[in-house]
Structure formats: structure tokens, C-alpha cells
Amino acid sequence: MLWLQGGLLIATLILGIKTGLILGTSRLSRRWLILVSGIFGISLYCLVLAFGSHQQMLVAFLDRYTFVGSLLMAILLIYLGLQQEPEQGCSSSGQPVERAVKPGFRPGQWKFILGFLPCPLCLAALSFSVILFSPMVGMSLSGLGRTIALFFSALVLVVSVAIRKIVQLIKFNPAAVFNMLLLFIGILTLTFALTVPNFVQSMDMPLTPLTISSPYLVALVLVGMAGLGLWGYIMHQVSYIKDGDKQ
């Protein structure tokens, strides 16, 4: 039973920390950080209640649209992460953070709102986990959903405020951090979307253990690898000596 609770906790931590990291480097003021964190928690709780009696519909939706949705979300995050604003071309080490971190969004920057929104499929998957684990942990669906939603909302708020404080202390341009986080998470999402389905499918395939007919074959492979490594090292040293003689 503990491993079920631990799995749900880890899933909430991953999604909450990821959302808080991006939200903390956005241009939102602290008031908006509190408001948006609350909206995320309410959205999660509403999804749990909405799909509580429609589990098969939620499973079919996730099974059908998770791959496509993950690809679209990854492309969007990568696109937003590659955007560069005019003030990012120069260093901001000497610029006051109050000037760099402005509440709200200037015209033309509303597209960055999409960057800190959590993946809708991730919220749906987390709500499905709450629905699935509710009878296993002995809690009502409403009670467990409320607990996870409050924890998720508080985690997003704490992480976002902490990241905002760190950005202010090191006097770093938050727009640059925001873009780098979007790009990193976009690439990570794309990698997982392309590899995880194949990995899960391969786990369901019946595989036979690999048998080695002779230990000499393993020894031959190891000797060959060691020889290639030694040959590369010798060639590197020879090239280094030749370059030193030319200078």
C-alpha cells in the first residue's frame, strides 16, 4: 500500500515542481502566482470529480490522444523556448531585478502564458491516478482529490516563489531562465513521447533470455574493445606530439 501512495506522491511532485519552475521564471507578479497556483489545484480537483464516474472514457481519451498531445505540447514548448526578446541580447547582471521582472505581460508577449500552463494530458493522467488509487488507499474520491489538489497547488506556489527569490538574489534575467526551462522541458517531453510508448510495448513482448554459446566469444569481444580503446589513445598521443613539434 505504501508503494501506491509513494507513486501518487512522486507523480504529484514531478508535475508540481515542473510547473512551479516555469511559473517562477515567468513575468507574473506574486499575486498572480498565488492565483494561478490556485487555479491549477481547482482544475485538478474538478477533473477528478468530472471523471470519477467516467473512468473508461478517461482511459480511452488518454490512450488515444496522449502521444499526439505530448508531441504538440513538446513542439509548443520548444518553439516558445527558442523565442528571444530584445532585452535578452545583452547581459542583465547589472540590471535591477525590479526592472527585469515586471508584473503582467507587455503587448506581443501573451504567447508566453502558454509556457507555464501544465500539460492538460498530465493533469488528466494525475486525476486518473487519484481516481484509480482512491479505493486502494481507503479514502473517498472527493477527499483524496481535495488532498492531492491542495498539495499540488501549494507545491506549485512554493516552488514558483522560491525560484523567483533565487532569480532576484543572483540578479539573473528571468526571461533567459524562462526560455531555457521551456526549451529543456520541451526536448524532455519530446524524448519521452518518442521513447516511452516503445519501451512500454517492448515490456509486454515475450522475450527469450540471451544465451552465450562460449565464454571465449565474450573474452574476444572484450579484448577487441580494449584494443580499439588502446589504439585510439595511441593515435591521440601521436597527434598531440606532432602538433607540439610543429609549434
N, C-alpha and C positions, 0 to 999 in steps of 0.2 A: 504493500500500500504506500509505503514511503517513496518508492521509486516513481509511482504515478504522480504524487504531489510534487516531487522534485522535477519531473519532466514538465509539468504545467508551470512551475515556478521558473525554470530555465527559459521556456518559450516566452513567458511574460517579460523576463529580464532582457532577453535579446531584443525583442521588439521595442520595449520601453527605452533601453539605452540607445539603440539606433535612432529612434525618433527624437529623443532628448538631445543627442549630439548635434543633429542637424538643426533642430529648433533653437538650440542655444547659440548657434552661429548665424542665425537669421537676423533681420533688421527689426524684429518685433521688440516692443518695449516690454518691461516686466509685467505690466498689466495684461498685455496681450498674451504673454507666456502663460499666465495663470488661466486666462480664458480659453486658450487653445488646448491646453492640457486637460481642462475640464471637459471640453467638447469631445476630445479623444476618448476619455473614460465613459462619457454618456453614450457615445456611439457604440463602444464595445458592449455596454450593458444592453442597449436597445437591440443589437444584433443577437445577443444571447436570448433575449425574450422573444424576438421575432421568429427565430429559427428553432426555438425549443421544441415545438410540436411539428416541425417540418425537417427532421434530420435527413431524410432521404433526398429531399430537394437540395439541401445544402451540400450533401456529399456529391450529388450529380453535378451541381454547379462548380464545385472545386475541382472535380475530376475532369470536367470539360474545358474549363477556362483558366486553370492555374498556369499552364505552360504559356499560352498566348498572353495572358495578363502579365506574367513575370517578364516576358520579352519586351512588351510595350513599356512596362514600368522601368526596366533597365535602360531602354533606349531614351526614355524621357529624362532619367537621372543623368545619364552620360551627356545628353545634349545640354541640360542646364549646367552641368559641371564644367563644360567647355566654354560657357559664356564668360566674357571678360568685360568688366565695366571700365570706364575711362580712368577712374582713380586707382585701379589696380595696376596700372603700368608703372607706378612709382612706389618707392618704399614708404611704409607708413610708420616706421619706427619712431620718428619724431613727431608724429601727428597725434593730438589728443584723442583718446578713445571716444569722448563725448561727441566729437565731430565725425568720427568714423561710424559709430553706432547711432543711427538716427531712428527714432520710432516711426513706424509706418513705412510705406513704400512710395518712392517718387514715381512719376509717370513713366511708363515703359518698363518698370521693374516688377509688375504684378505677376509675371510668369514665375518668379522665384517662390511664390506662395505654394506652387505645386511641389517644390522641392522638399519641404518639410512635412508634407502630408504623408502619413503612413500608408503603406501599400494596402489598398482595400482588400485584396485577397489575403494578406497577412492578418488583418483584423478578422476576416471571416474564418480563417483557419484557427485563430486563437479562440474565437467564440465557439467553434465546433469542438475544440478541446475541452472548453468549460462544460458544454452540453454532454460530452462523452464521459468526462470524469465525475460529473455531479453525482450519479448514483453510486459510483465506486468509492468515493471518499465519504459518503454518508451525509451529504449536505443537499439542501434543496437547490434547485436550479437558480432561483432568484437570489438566494443567499450567497452561493458560490459566485454567481455572476457579478453581484454587487461587490463582493470582496475583491475579486480579480480586477474589476473596473476601477475601484478606488486605488488599489495598489498600482495599477498601470498608470493612472492619471498622476498619482503622487510621484512615481518614479520618473515619468517624463518631465514633470515640473522640477524636481530636484536636480536631475542631470542637466537640464537646459540652463537653470540658474547657475549651477556650478561651472559649466562651460563658459557662460557669459562672464563670470567673475575671473576665470583663468585668462580669457581673452583680454579683459581690462587690465589685469596685472602685468601680462607680458607685452601689452601695448601692440598687439598684432592686428593687422587688417582683418576684420571678421569676414569680409566678403571673400577674401582669398581662402580662408579656412572653410567657409560655406561651400565654395566651388569644389575644393579638393575633396571634402567629405561626400558631396553629391557624386563626383566622378568615381571615387573609390567604391561607394556603396552600389553605384550603377554597374560597375565592372564586376563586383562581387555577386550582385543579383543575376547578371547575365551568365556568369560562370556556373552558378548553382542551377539556373534554369536549364542549361545545356547538359549538365553532368548528372544531377541528382536523379532525374527520371530514368536515365540509362542504368545508373547504379542500382536503383531500386528494382528495376526489371531484371537485371543480372542476378540479384539475390534470389529471385523467385525461380530461376532456371536450375534444373538438375545438373550439377557439375560432378564430375568424377575426379578423385584426387590424382595429382600428377605423380607418376612413378618413374624413378630413375633406374635404368637398367644396370648401370655400373657406376661405382664411385669414381672411377678413373675419368669418366666424362666430366664430372664436376671439377675434379682436380685440373683437367685440361683447360676448362673454361677459366678457372681462377688464374692459372699460370698465364693464359693468353691475355687476360685483363691486366695482370701485373706487368707483363711485358709491354703492352701498349702504353701503360702509365709511365713506365721507366723510359721508353723511347721518347715520349712527349717531353719528359723532364730533361733528357739529354739534349734534344733539339732546341729546347728553350735556352739552356745554358750555352750551347754553341752560338745561337743567335745573339745572346746577350754579350758574349765575349767579342764577337765580330763587331758589334755596334760600338763597344768600348774601344777597340783598336782603331776604328775609323775616326773617332773623336780625338 
